[in-house]
Amino acid sequence: MALDIPPLPGPAPAVTLTAGGALPVAPLPATAPPPPAPRPPAGEALDGNAVRSVDRAATLLLALGECAGEVGVTELARRLGLHKSTASRLLATLQRRGLVEQDEETGKYRLGLVVIRLAERAEQTLDLRALAMPELERLARATRESATLAILREDGCHTVAQADAPHVGASPDLTGRTTPLHGVAPGKILLAAMAERDVLRIARPGLPARTPRTITRLETLVEELARVRRRGYATAFSEWIEGTNGIAVPVVDARGRVAAALGVGGPAFRVTPGRVPEIVAAARTAAAAISARLGGAAA
């Protein structure tokens, strides 16, 4: 007797033929499954190699920048602990980009002109006042006097930033003011960094006096600037404003040039000759920090 078997609900399952007979195969889903995720180890290894190459290239550039002149690939490789062939490949890549140059006769390397252009672009984007203010404020607290930062502008000493010590009577705000270079300590720093012909040009029209102590003779100014270069700091005691003394040190940029002068000033009864070593030491610390942010080293 035949069995009465009810039909299965829904469509019949798809089948595929194999050597062993027919096997049911599930219908395809409406959407395809997502592709497998990339394997992290392979990607991480590639990134690690790239970072290593960039780090080595940057180290090479920094090493070239620290050298007094041109340097050979063998010396560079030894200094940085690299295989000579690795240093050679990196230098060739940097040379193609103009970041380094190779002397055709000696085969030695030096920084390329592209680095200078990049440095100039970086300098143009720097906000010197914002960069220096934290150090000026620290210096003002440390010395309990006013701290200023001045630059050369149209043959004058132009103050771009000032910080006053807390709990001390307010000092006149010099920000935005320009004074003659020969009469103030920061101005002497800027003058001392100039070529002699520029000093003579500035002094030719005359050196105006504001107090009996203002330098008004060229010979005296030349001697004073020689002392400033020798000592590494400048002083101006009642030379522009009677009863006000100032001390200044240089701030240098990435090229080793004096970019600004960092000054400390206050009334003569507080900023005395006896405090010069203390104030110079504090000012040099602040100037070194600002110089480092400009890419330079302490003067």
PyMOL commands that set and color helices and strands:
alter all, ss='L'
color gray80, all
select helices_A, chain A and resi 40-66+73-80+84-96+113-125+128-143+181-183+185-192+196-203+218-231+273-293
alter helices_A, ss='H'
color red, helices_A
select strands_A, chain A and resi 14-18+21-25+100-102+109-111+146-153+156-163+178-180+234-237+244-252+258-267
alter strands_A, ss='S'
color yellow, strands_A
deselect
rebuild
show_as cartoon
